[in-house]
Amino acid sequence: MSPLSRRDLLRASGAGAAGLAAGAAGYALLDSEAEQDEKAAMEEPRNVVVVVIDNLRADHVGAYGSRRVRTPSLNALAKQGLRFTGARPEAFPTVAARRAILTGRRSFPFRDWRAHPDLPQGPSWSTIAPNTPTFLQILGEAGYTTGYVTDNPWILSRPYDSFRATVDIVETIPGQVPARGGPKRRVSDEELRRNVLPAQRGKPVEGRIREFLAATPPDRREDDYPAARVFAEASRWLRRAPARKPFALVVDAFTPHEPLDPPPSFAGMYGEAKPDGPEPVQPFAPPIGRLEENGIDDSVLQRIRDLYAAEVTFTDRWLGNFLDELDRSKLGDKTHVILLSDHGMLLGEHGYVGKKGAQAYRQVTDVPFLIRHADGTGAGKTSGYFASTHDVAPTALSMLGLKAPGRMAGEDLSVTLEGREPPPRPHFTASYDNAVLAGDDRYLLLADNQGFFKRLYDSETDPGQRRDVAATQPQVTARLWEALLDAAGGTLPRFDEKRAISG
């Protein structure tokens, strides 16, 4: 969509015609026609697209300050809309974030967790509770066609079968791991060695790499990689959606999540692989690994960073293709776009690769969050508000003129487009399994959820968040801990291996 909104274009055409008119009466008539046309356009039902890009660090997006990684599509979207500079997930990783995005309810602090045999065994991993409506269901009941296009392996898993059944048109793309179903082809030991670091051989992570390689033939074309397929399928979804009904579509892309396997045309974009070494597509056993324990020296770490950057650029390319299709189909000026990520990952910072609650530094928590209004309202604006995953559902509903149900705890962020502010949110609070974190504009608190171990970082004097100042700043530590307790309703739960058992 052009940075000019439809309203701007109407005004521009009216003014141009007025310059040729032979008097004030002609100008008034043209202005009246433009106003009537605009009013009719405003009354036409709008659509909404929510794009979730997994594992995307804000500092790897040009609009958020990256000078190395090329993200022209994300940069353009940021210029056309509102950019939140303080966006943080309220809970993560993947499944906890999707629950919040879809339901508008907080997953933090996982008080309802019960272990599911088909999900990882930790408090972050739960299905959407029965009788909990998603914003897609609410819009479906209001007459919208609803859709979900994804390669996210957890949304494709059995625990989310019931959710997918509530959506009108679902398109699923296999290829990510853990895969549902058996391997697609046999992987030779030679091929496996080309993608396994020496320190990983014979360890469980080797099986994950073999599973991924079995699902992803090495001779694929660029358009057969998962991110390309997701956004291409989303473009086809637009063309197949009923023409006379408004729609709500979620496009959920798992890339740039590991394994880091960009197409060959992208893999050398930021640096070349070592000719005599394996390609570190999965350099750690998820969710996180220490550098030294995985044999990651400086050269291997640089290659991991290069591959991640290439995955980001590849995803951005195909996101751009989808946004172009939205505009080519003349839906751009009728469709709101909300884009965000669920979390980032460490790329060697603090001695780790991956993500975990106890190491949820800014590289993990700081994510992009963009809103593009269909008529361009708020274009180019920024906000430091702590926007979060559970704000997506009430924001999408409000932008379409629907009131969010009372049990949705998120805020309507669309008011920011018009220069207003949502209710104050001086802190962000989040959780990942049995770890919790809280922060404000300056400090970050990391702790276990019973408060036995607390670490505090002053991001103003220590941007790298390397020096724990909890001992010298007890009042700040106590204040942020109280913010966690308040957000959790006064207490935080304890967990055994199967469920939340107290709190």
C-alpha positions in Angstrom: 0.0 0.0 0.0 1.2 3.5 -0.8 2.2 5.7 2.2 -0.7 7.9 1.0 -4.0 6.6 2.4 -7.1 6.4 0.3 -8.3 9.6 2.1 -5.1 11.4 1.0 -5.6 10.2 -2.6 -9.2 11.4 -2.6 -8.2 14.8 -1.3 -5.3 15.1 -3.8 -7.6 14.3 -6.8 -10.3 16.7 -5.5 -7.7 19.5 -5.2 -6.3 18.8 -8.6 -9.7 18.9 -10.2 -10.6 22.0 -8.3 -7.7 23.8 -9.9 -9.3 23.3 -13.3 -12.8 24.2 -12.1 -14.3 27.4 -13.2 -15.4 28.8 -9.8 -16.2 28.1 -6.2 -19.3 26.1 -7.0 -17.3 23.5 -9.0 -14.8 23.1 -6.1 -17.6 22.6 -3.6 -19.3 20.0 -5.7 -16.1 18.0 -6.2 -15.3 18.2 -2.5 -18.8 17.0 -1.6 -18.4 14.0 -4.0 -15.0 13.1 -2.4 -16.5 13.3 1.1 -19.4 11.0 0.1 -17.0 8.5 -1.5 -14.9 8.5 1.5 -17.8 8.1 3.9 -19.0 5.1 1.8 -15.5 3.6 1.9 -15.4 4.0 5.7 -18.7 2.2 6.1 -17.5 -0.7 4.1 -16.5 -3.6 6.4 -12.7 -3.8 6.9 -10.6 -6.9 7.1 -7.7 -7.8 9.4 -4.5 -9.8 8.9 -2.3 -10.8 11.8 1.2 -11.9 10.9 3.2 -13.7 13.5 6.9 -14.2 12.7 8.5 -16.7 15.2 11.8 -16.1 16.9 12.4 -12.6 15.4 14.7 -10.3 17.4 13.8 -6.6 17.1 17.5 -5.7 16.7 17.6 -7.7 13.5 15.1 -5.4 11.8 16.1 -2.2 10.0 13.2 -0.3 11.4 14.4 -1.1 14.9 18.0 -0.1 14.3 19.7 -3.0 12.5 22.3 -1.8 10.0 23.4 -5.3 9.0 20.3 -7.3 8.3 18.2 -6.4 5.2 14.5 -6.2 6.0 13.0 -3.9 3.4 9.4 -5.3 3.7 9.4 -4.9 7.5 10.9 -1.4 7.2 8.2 -0.4 4.7 5.4 -1.7 6.9 6.8 0.3 9.8 6.7 3.5 7.8 3.2 2.8 6.8 2.0 2.1 10.3 2.7 2.4 14.0 5.9 1.0 15.5 6.0 -0.1 19.1 9.5 0.2 20.5 8.7 -1.4 23.9 6.9 -4.5 22.8 7.5 -7.6 25.0 5.8 -11.0 25.1 3.7 -11.6 28.2 4.6 -15.3 28.2 6.7 -17.5 25.9 7.9 -19.5 24.0 5.7 -20.5 21.0 2.6 -22.0 22.4 2.2 -19.6 25.4 2.5 -16.6 23.0 0.0 -18.1 20.5 -2.6 -18.6 23.3 -2.3 -15.0 24.3 -2.4 -13.7 20.7 -5.5 -15.7 19.9 -7.5 -15.3 23.1 -6.5 -11.9 24.4 -6.0 -13.5 27.8 -2.7 -13.7 29.6 -0.9 -17.1 29.7 1.3 -15.7 32.6 1.7 -17.2 35.2 0.5 -20.6 33.9 -1.8 -21.2 36.8 -4.0 -23.5 34.6 -1.1 -25.7 33.3 -1.7 -29.4 33.0 0.9 -31.5 31.1 -0.2 -32.8 27.7 1.5 -35.9 26.3 1.9 -34.3 22.8 3.5 -31.1 24.1 6.8 -30.4 25.8 6.6 -31.0 29.6 6.7 -27.6 31.0 4.3 -24.9 32.3 4.6 -22.8 29.1 3.0 -25.5 27.0 -0.8 -25.8 27.2 -3.7 -26.0 24.8 -6.4 -23.3 24.5 -8.9 -24.1 27.3 -12.3 -25.3 26.3 -15.0 -22.6 26.0 -12.3 -19.9 25.6 -13.1 -18.0 22.4 -10.4 -16.7 20.1 -10.8 -13.5 18.3 -11.2 -15.5 15.1 -14.2 -17.3 16.6 -15.7 -14.0 17.7 -15.3 -12.6 14.2 -16.6 -15.7 12.6 -19.8 -15.4 14.6 -20.0 -11.8 13.4 -20.0 -12.9 9.8 -16.3 -12.8 8.9 -14.5 -15.5 7.0 -11.7 -16.7 9.2 -8.4 -18.2 8.2 -5.1 -19.5 9.6 -2.0 -20.3 7.4 1.0 -21.8 9.2 4.0 -24.1 9.3 4.2 -23.8 13.1 4.6 -27.4 14.2 2.9 -26.8 17.5 -0.2 -25.4 15.9 -0.2 -28.4 13.6 0.1 -30.8 16.6 -2.8 -32.9 18.0 -3.5 -30.6 21.0 -4.4 -27.8 18.5 -6.7 -29.9 16.3 -9.7 -28.5 18.2 -8.5 -24.9 17.7 -8.0 -25.4 14.0 -11.5 -26.8 13.7 -13.0 -23.5 14.8 -11.4 -21.7 11.8 -13.2 -21.5 8.4 -10.2 -22.0 6.1 -6.9 -23.5 7.4 -3.8 -24.1 5.3 -1.0 -26.1 6.9 2.5 -26.4 5.6 4.7 -29.3 6.9 8.5 -29.3 7.1 9.3 -27.9 10.5 10.2 -30.0 13.5 9.0 -31.7 15.6 7.1 -33.1 12.7 3.7 -34.8 13.0 4.0 -38.1 11.3 6.9 -40.2 10.2 10.0 -39.1 8.2 9.6 -38.3 4.6 12.9 -39.7 3.3 16.0 -41.5 4.5 19.0 -39.3 5.5 22.4 -40.7 5.0 25.1 -40.6 7.6 27.2 -38.4 5.3 24.4 -35.8 4.9 23.9 -35.9 8.7 27.6 -35.2 9.4 27.5 -32.2 7.1 24.9 -30.6 9.4 26.0 -31.8 12.9 28.7 -30.2 14.9 31.3 -32.6 16.3 30.3 -32.0 19.9 26.7 -32.9 19.0 27.4 -36.3 17.5 25.8 -39.2 19.3 23.6 -36.8 21.4 19.8 -36.4 21.3 20.0 -33.3 19.2 21.4 -35.4 16.4 18.0 -37.0 16.1 16.3 -33.7 15.8 18.6 -32.7 13.0 18.0 -36.0 11.2 14.2 -35.5 11.5 14.5 -32.0 10.0 16.7 -33.2 7.1 14.2 -36.0 6.4 11.4 -33.5 6.1 13.4 -31.0 3.9 15.0 -32.3 0.7 18.3 -30.5 0.0 17.4 -29.9 -3.7 14.4 -27.7 -3.0 13.7 -24.6 -4.9 13.4 -21.3 -2.9 9.7 -21.3 -3.2 9.5 -24.7 -1.5 11.1 -23.6 1.8 8.6 -23.3 4.6 8.5 -19.5 4.9 8.0 -19.1 1.2 5.2 -21.7 1.2 3.5 -20.0 4.2 3.4 -16.5 2.6 2.6 -17.9 -0.9 -0.3 -19.9 0.6 -1.5 -16.8 2.4 -1.6 -15.0 -0.9 -3.6 -17.8 -2.4 -5.9 -17.7 0.6 -6.7 -14.1 -0.2 -7.6 -15.0 -3.8 -9.9 -17.9 -2.6 -11.6 -16.1 0.2 -15.3 -15.3 -0.4 -15.4 -12.0 -2.3 -18.5 -10.4 -0.6 -17.5 -11.2 3.1 -14.9 -9.5 5.2 -12.2 -11.7 6.5 -9.8 -12.2 9.4 -6.6 -14.1 8.6 -3.7 -15.2 10.8 -0.4 -15.9 9.0 1.9 -17.7 11.4 5.4 -18.3 10.0 7.8 -20.4 12.1 11.0 -19.1 10.3 13.5 -17.7 11.5 13.2 -20.4 14.2 16.0 -23.0 14.2 16.9 -25.2 12.4 18.6 -22.4 10.5 18.4 -23.5 6.9 17.9 -20.6 4.4 17.9 -21.3 0.7 21.4 -21.3 -1.0 20.8 -17.9 -2.6 20.4 -16.5 0.9 22.8 -18.7 2.9 25.9 -16.8 1.7 24.3 -13.3 1.9 26.1 -12.5 5.2 29.1 -14.8 5.1 30.3 -18.1 3.7 30.3 -21.5 5.4 33.6 -23.1 6.4 34.6 -25.4 3.5 35.8 -28.1 5.9 33.2 -27.8 8.6 29.5 -28.8 9.1 26.7 -26.3 8.6 25.4 -25.5 12.2 21.7 -25.6 11.3 20.7 -26.8 14.8 23.7 -25.8 17.0 22.1 -26.7 20.3 19.5 -29.0 21.9 16.4 -26.8 22.2 15.5 -24.6 23.9 19.0 -23.3 24.8 22.7 -24.4 24.8 26.0 -23.2 26.2 28.6 -22.3 23.6 31.4 -24.4 25.1 29.2 -27.4 25.7 28.2 -27.5 22.0 31.7 -26.9 20.6 30.7 -23.4 19.3 33.9 -21.4 18.8 34.1 -17.9 17.3 34.0 -19.0 13.7 31.0 -21.4 14.3 29.2 -18.7 16.2 29.7 -16.2 13.4 28.2 -18.7 11.0 25.2 -19.2 13.2 24.7 -15.5 13.3 25.0 -15.3 9.5 22.5 -18.1 9.0 20.0 -16.4 11.4 20.4 -13.1 9.5 19.9 -14.9 6.2 16.7 -16.5 7.6 15.4 -13.1 8.6 16.0 -11.6 5.2 14.5 -14.6 3.5 11.3 -14.4 5.6 11.2 -10.6 5.0 11.3 -11.3 1.2 8.3 -13.5 1.2 6.4 -11.4 3.7 6.9 -8.6 1.1 5.5 -10.8 -1.6 2.4 -11.4 0.5 1.9 -7.7 1.3 2.3 -6.9 -2.4 -0.4 -9.4 -3.2 -2.7 -7.8 -0.6 -2.2 -4.5 -2.4 -2.5 -5.9 -5.9 -5.8 -7.5 -5.0 -7.1 -4.0 -4.0 -7.5 -5.2 -0.4 -4.7 -3.1 1.0 -6.9 0.0 1.6 -9.6 -2.2 3.2 -7.4 -4.4 5.5 -5.7 -3.6 8.8 -2.3 -5.4 9.3 -0.9 -6.3 12.7 2.6 -7.9 12.8 4.6 -9.1 15.7 7.0 -11.8 17.0 6.6 -14.1 20.0 10.2 -13.8 21.2 13.8 -13.5 20.0 16.9 -15.7 20.8 20.4 -15.4 22.1 23.1 -15.6 19.5 26.1 -16.0 21.7 25.3 -13.2 24.1 25.8 -14.3 27.8 27.5 -17.5 26.5 24.3 -19.1 25.1 22.5 -19.8 21.8 18.7 -20.2 22.1 16.2 -18.9 24.7 15.0 -19.8 28.2 13.3 -17.9 30.9 16.3 -17.7 33.2 18.3 -16.1 30.3 15.5 -13.9 29.0 17.7 -10.9 28.3 16.7 -8.1 25.8 17.7 -10.3 22.8 14.9 -12.6 23.8 12.3 -10.2 25.1 12.6 -7.2 22.6 10.4 -8.0 19.6 8.9 -6.0 16.7 5.3 -5.0 16.9 3.7 -3.0 14.0 0.1 -1.9 13.2 -0.9 -0.6 9.8 -4.3 0.9 9.6 -6.2 0.4 6.4 -6.6 4.1 5.7 -3.1 5.1 6.9 -4.0 6.5 10.3 -1.0 6.7 12.5 1.5 6.1 9.7 5.1 6.7 10.8 4.3 7.0 14.5 6.2 5.3 17.3 5.1 4.4 20.8 7.2 3.2 23.8 4.2 1.5 25.3 4.8 -2.1 26.5 2.7 -3.7 23.8 2.3 -7.4 24.2 0.9 -10.6 22.8 -2.4 -10.5 24.7 -3.1 -7.1 23.2 -3.5 -8.4 19.7 -7.0 -9.9 20.0 -8.7 -6.8 21.6 -6.9 -4.5 19.1 -8.0 -6.5 16.1 -11.6 -6.6 17.3 -11.7 -2.9 18.1 -10.2 -2.0 14.7 -13.2 -3.9 13.1 -15.7 -2.1 15.3 -16.3 -5.0 17.7 -16.1 -4.8 21.5 -13.7 -7.3 23.1 -15.3 -9.7 25.7 -14.7 -8.7 29.3 -12.4 -11.7 30.0 -9.9 -10.4 27.4 -7.2 -8.9 29.6 -5.3 -7.2 26.8 -5.5 -3.5 25.8 -6.9 -2.0 22.6 -3.7 -0.6 21.1 -5.5 1.0 18.1 -6.2 4.1 20.2 -2.5 4.9 19.8 -3.0 5.4 16.1 -5.2 8.4 16.8 -2.7 9.9 19.3 -4.3 8.6 22.5 -2.8 6.2 25.0 -4.0 2.9 26.4 -4.3 2.6 30.2 -0.9 3.0 31.8 1.4 0.0 31.8 4.6 1.1 33.7 5.9 -2.5 33.8 6.0 -5.5 31.6 5.7 -8.9 33.3 6.2 -12.3 31.7 7.0 -15.9 32.4 8.6 -18.9 30.7 8.1 -22.2 32.5 9.1 -21.6 36.1 11.0 -18.4 35.4 9.5 -14.9 35.6 10.7 -11.5 34.5 9.6 -7.9 35.0 11.0 -4.7 33.7 10.4 -1.0 33.2 12.1 1.5 30.9 15.4 1.0 32.7 15.6 -2.2 34.7 15.1 -5.9 34.0 14.4 -8.5 36.8 15.0 -12.2 36.2 13.9 -14.7 38.9 12.5 -18.1 39.5 8.8 -17.9 40.2 9.1 -18.4 43.9 11.7 -15.6 44.3 14.6 -17.6 45.7 17.0 -16.3 43.1 16.7 -12.8 41.7 18.9 -11.0 39.3 18.6 -7.3 38.4 20.1 -5.5 35.4 20.4 -1.7 34.8 20.0 -1.3 31.0 20.9 2.4 31.2 24.4 1.9 32.6 24.8 -1.7 31.4 23.1 -2.0 28.0 24.5 -5.5 27.6 22.8 -6.6 30.8 25.9 -8.3 32.2 26.2 -7.0 35.8 23.7 -8.2 38.4 22.9 -5.2 40.6 20.2 -6.8 42.8 22.3 -6.6 45.9 23.0 -2.9 45.4 19.5 -2.0 44.2 17.2 -3.8 46.7 14.4 -1.3 46.4 14.2 -1.7 42.6 14.3 -5.5 43.0 11.5 -5.4 45.5 9.4 -3.0 43.4 9.7 -5.2 40.3 9.0 -8.4 42.3 5.8 -6.7 43.7 4.8 -5.9 40.1 5.1 -9.6 39.3 2.9 -10.5 42.2 0.4 -7.9 41.4 0.1 -9.0 37.8 -0.3 -12.6 39.0 -3.1 -11.7 41.4 -1.0 -11.8 44.6 0.8 -15.1 44.4 2.7 -17.2 41.9 2.0 -20.9 41.3 4.4 -23.8 42.0 4.6 -26.7 39.6 5.4 -30.4 39.8 6.1 -32.4 36.7 2.4 -32.6 35.6 0.6 -29.5 36.8 0.4 -26.3 38.8 0.0 -27.5 42.4 -0.3 -24.3 44.4 -0.6 -20.5 44.2 
